[in-house]
Amino acid sequence: MSEQIRELVSLSSRILGAGDQGDLVWGHSSARDPEGRGVWIKAAGWGLEEVTPSRVQLVSPAGEVLEGEGPRHSEYPIHTEIMAARADVGGVVHTHSPYAVALAAAGQELLPVSHAANFFVPPGVPRFTGTADLILTPALGRAVAATLADASAVFLVNHGIVTVGPTLRDATVAAIILERAAYQQWITRGFGTWPTWSDPGESVAKREHIFHPAAVEQVWEYLVRRLPGRA
């Protein structure tokens, strides 16, 4: 089982790196340990695109490295505290994706100007403003989880994004889609006119038509195929 989870976290990390969500050696994704021991997450010091199964660790809710080598990421409480608060979450992603960070820092709400944004809107993406510093403590992790509530993503304003899902596959696809949505909104605003967007009813219908579970799985498989040596 641990080999499969290590492979999953490795694939998620490499997909995020290939999707321009890497920030040098920062950013991480995690999968819930099926035995309840904590989360499987990449070791610190590696870029997302460099993550192999051997560079994935099991980290306890207290921050102890139970399996794996190397130093752990200091922001592990993002992952452990969200999973403690949300029994429905099996995977968590935290990256510093550039357009989503810029959108949140600009004080803009994510608008459903594209298919991608309908993944999140309505009700929208909540904004965590408790600190723009690293989420280094369980208390801060719990605060992020409280802001996330039952949403699938949260903006850490002036910092990054967090996305979640029932599996790490879902959370990874959500992170890719959120960055695409932010980028498309930036392009739209660049034309210098007031944008149009879907009303809530249409957004919900589009979400059901476009982002149903089978489609999300197909997107994951496509992203895996795009990785070097995986086609």
Protein Blocks (a to p, Z undefined) as FASTA:
>chain_A
ZZmmmmmmmmmmmmmmmnopaghjgccdddddfklnaccdddehiafklpcfklcccddf
kopafbdedjddfklmmmmmmmmmmmkbcbdcddddfklmmmmmnopacddfbfklmmmm
cfbjcddfkbccdcfbfklmmmmmmmnmmafbdcdehibccdddfbfklmmmmmmmmmmm
mmmmmmmmmnopacddddfklmmmmmmmmmgmklmmmmmmmmmmmpghiZZ
